[in-house]
Amino acid sequence: MLFIPGNNPGVIKDVHIYRPDSIMFDLEDAIAVTEKDSARFLVYNMLQKMRPVYKSLNIETVVRINALDTEYGVEDLEFIVRAQPDIIRIPKTDTPKDVLDVEAHVERIEKEAGIPVGTTKLMVAIESPLGALNAYQIATSSKRLVGMAIGGEDYVTNLKTNRSPEGVELFTGRGLIVMAARAAGIDALDSVYSDVNNDEGFIKEATMIKQMGFSGKSLIHPRQIELLHKVYTPSDIDIKKAKKIVDATREALEQNKGVFTVDGKMVDKPIIERAEHVLRLAKAAGVRLGGDE
């Protein structure tokens, strides 16, 4: 998910050429108070114009609004819901009520604009210890919720500490958020890695959060897209093994076998599900699998 400031028309116009999986247009922290109105208007119009391009490239569109307890939040929703991005991202989410309050406005605006109710999906950003402790209640608060992210900078500031290369200060928050998201059946997104020139550090962190179970990562620079895709794309060995398991599963079902082995190891449901996930990741990364058209 590539962050883009909502007040930069040149970047917004061309960002799709980098082929991120998701673009997040920011109306919150990246925008000065004096530019809130102009950024909102720009994102509204650019979404209207560029939507066909994003759809054709299968790029998800997300807009991060200002919080409802600011003077900008409701006005953001008035514009952005009508622009029909795929997802609206709610910042600084501490309780389920934060989600329900946004949802109420979204539903009202959908009805006023003639948009089918439920079209606009939501994502939350957890940016405080309180939000992390309430993560599961937040994750299950609305059927519109499709994802939960951790906002590392604010979270660490609220912990009264600072970011370290090892990320030990984020470990508990990351764990709570990824478990809550997975338990609720939604995606979990990790925070940004701000040192855009440190490829080694980025890859190390991305590898760790992938192992923790995160669906992906927020990015602040296009050069990080390819690095992240490489981390999340399964290796040839993993793909070959997964395909072998899936093929053996299909054969076992055809022969009404309840128990079977692959390479001398018994295969059960968790192993099959992991193999299927590996193949889904490979397809999403554009890897051609044997037998695919």
Disulfide bonds with the S-S distance in Angstrom:
none
